[in-house]
């Protein structure tokens, strides 16, 4: 994933496409206009089925999720420090 500095702060370049895909696949609720919140609609069991179909190990998905969260948190902190 790529992040860019914009006039409104750090933004993920791929995020709009990811959110659009997740919403069209009914994995998330329709995001609010600012894309700051989208509720996950898929259950843990459904997520396991999706991972199995994609041939992704659950532990690998958990690891990827932790890495993604770390990168998002890091980008947010960088943005706050730059604004501060």
C-alpha positions in Angstrom: 0.0 0.0 0.0 1.2 3.5 -0.8 0.6 6.6 1.3 0.9 10.2 0.0 0.9 13.6 1.6 -2.1 15.6 0.4 -3.6 18.9 1.4 -5.8 17.1 4.0 -3.0 14.9 5.4 -1.6 11.5 4.7 -3.8 9.4 2.5 -3.7 5.8 1.3 -3.6 5.8 -2.5 -5.4 2.5 -2.8 -8.0 3.0 -0.1 -10.9 4.2 -2.2 -10.7 1.2 -4.5 -10.3 -1.2 -1.5 -13.4 0.3 0.2 -15.4 0.3 -3.0 -14.6 -3.4 -3.6 -15.3 -4.3 0.0 -18.7 -2.5 0.0 -19.7 -3.9 -3.4 -18.8 -7.4 -2.1 -21.0 -6.6 1.0 -18.1 -7.1 3.3 -18.5 -3.7 4.8 -21.3 -1.2 5.3 -21.4 1.8 2.9 -18.7 4.2 4.2 -19.6 7.7 5.2 -18.7 10.5 2.8 -15.3 11.1 4.4 -14.3 7.4 4.3 -13.4 7.6 8.0 -15.6 4.8 9.1 -16.9 1.6 7.4 -18.3 -1.2 9.6 -17.2 -4.8 8.8 -20.2 -6.9 8.1 -18.6 -10.3 7.5 -18.5 -12.7 10.4 -15.4 -14.5 11.6 -16.6 -17.8 10.1 -17.3 -16.1 6.7 -13.8 -14.5 6.8 -12.3 -18.0 7.3 -14.3 -19.3 4.3 -13.0 -16.4 2.2 -9.4 -17.1 3.3 -9.8 -20.8 2.6 -11.1 -20.0 -0.9 -8.2 -17.7 -1.5 -5.8 -20.3 -0.2 -4.5 -17.9 2.5 -3.6 -19.3 5.9 -5.5 -17.6 8.8 -2.2 -16.8 10.6 -0.9 -15.1 7.4 -4.0 -13.0 7.2 -3.7 -12.0 10.9 0.0 -11.1 10.3 -1.0 -9.0 7.3 -3.7 -7.3 9.3 -1.3 -6.4 12.1 1.2 -5.0 9.6 -1.5 -3.0 7.9 -2.7 -1.6 11.3 0.9 -0.7 12.2 1.4 1.1 8.9 -1.9 3.0 9.2 -1.0 4.0 12.8 2.5 5.1 11.8 1.1 7.2 8.9 -1.4 8.8 11.2 1.3 9.6 13.8 3.6 11.1 11.1 0.7 13.2 9.9 0.0 14.4 13.5 3.7 15.3 14.0 3.9 17.1 10.7 0.7 19.1 11.6 1.8 19.8 15.1 
